[in-house]
Amino acid sequence: MAPLFPGFEERRIATEGAEIFCRFGGEGPPLLLLHGYPQTSAMWHKVAPALAARSRLVIPDLRGYGRSSKPETTADHAPYAKRAMAQDMAEVMTALGHERFFLAGHDRGGRVAHRLALDHAERVEKLAVLDIAPTREMYRNTDEAFARAYWHWFYLIRPAPMPERMIGADPDAFLKEKLSGLTGMLEQFDERALAEYLDCFRNPATIHASCEDYRAAATIDLTHDDADGSRKVACPLLVLWGLKGVIERCFDPLALWRQRAEQVDGFALPCSHYLAEELPNETAEALMDFFAKGAR
């Protein structure tokens, strides 16, 4: 099959705690793009051509996902805390010579991006998050509708190894259900991207690491959020979400992000959860308009 990212380079970059697989290409100011669950960096392939015309794109697989390494975990899930995952990304950008950069993250990648913008505030020019509200605030505002729609939040955090064993019995079925459950269809996913998601998710180490990502979100990540106190994301923040999605139905994303960031703007696009794959042109345009307005 034709490559998903024609003209892009691929490289593995060692960080203090992991080895990160990374795609990069394009010309212009650096823009780091972080993927969500249960995907890989392939999720950005539809928006990459437009963004690469204006930006130097850095598109990694998060630790635990795709072709990046899967570090051993600990009892407190610290190796999969968003702080550790954000540190990976800071070290990747340093290795590539990018001291300051723009940043966008979808789903889990948006949560890593949020922590990156807090822990490395001097390096992030602007931040965009796609179809999420802040983790702590989503847990605190959980109701029946959200729990039913995002049942996997509460399933994946169960102690190992039960979720891993059950998912591992048929990883293809689980992944396809997750991708289609929020949209009602798989057709919006390019067959090449879907093949990469399936291939990577069949690895038992990926299943375990992705569960650890969620376990960390429900424990140590909340501890780190509470320790922030009144500290907020200082750079401009763009919030995009799907008009047909769970965030729209269950939360007020702008209000919740204004509790965690100083400068917040955003709007919904007429899609569900997977903005960059359902509406790539509109998603790319929104990101380009936001980042083109310049640094803070």
Summary of the structure (lengths in Angstrom):
residues: 296
radius of gyration: 17.3
end to end distance: 41.5
largest distance: 49.5
contacts: 1046
relative contact order: 0.16
helix: 46%
strand: 19%
